[in-house]
């Protein structure tokens, strides 16, 4: 145990010297090439297909459409308030059955 401690103490200065040499070597190296000025940097370009342009146009149009049809909501709200809202029970049952068949 004492011998292994002595050995590790003797290695410590050698490791420190090696670390010091490595950092000195790194500081002596300089970067020879400076980065290009911003005015000379070229931006990557890409050709966008007509299909991609069409898709972008459709996405912009979809963003303008509201998520909820408020006219329909207000119509149903008025019918409910007046007691005149009728539910097509056969249609509702068919929709429920159809939803469960898809799973």
Buried (B, 14 or more C-beta within 10 A) or exposed (E): EEEEEEEEEEEEEEEEEEEEEEEEEEEEEEEEEEEEEEEEEEEEEEEEEEEEEEEEEEEEEEEEEEEEEEEEEEEEEEEEEEEEEEEEEEEEEEEEEEEEEEE
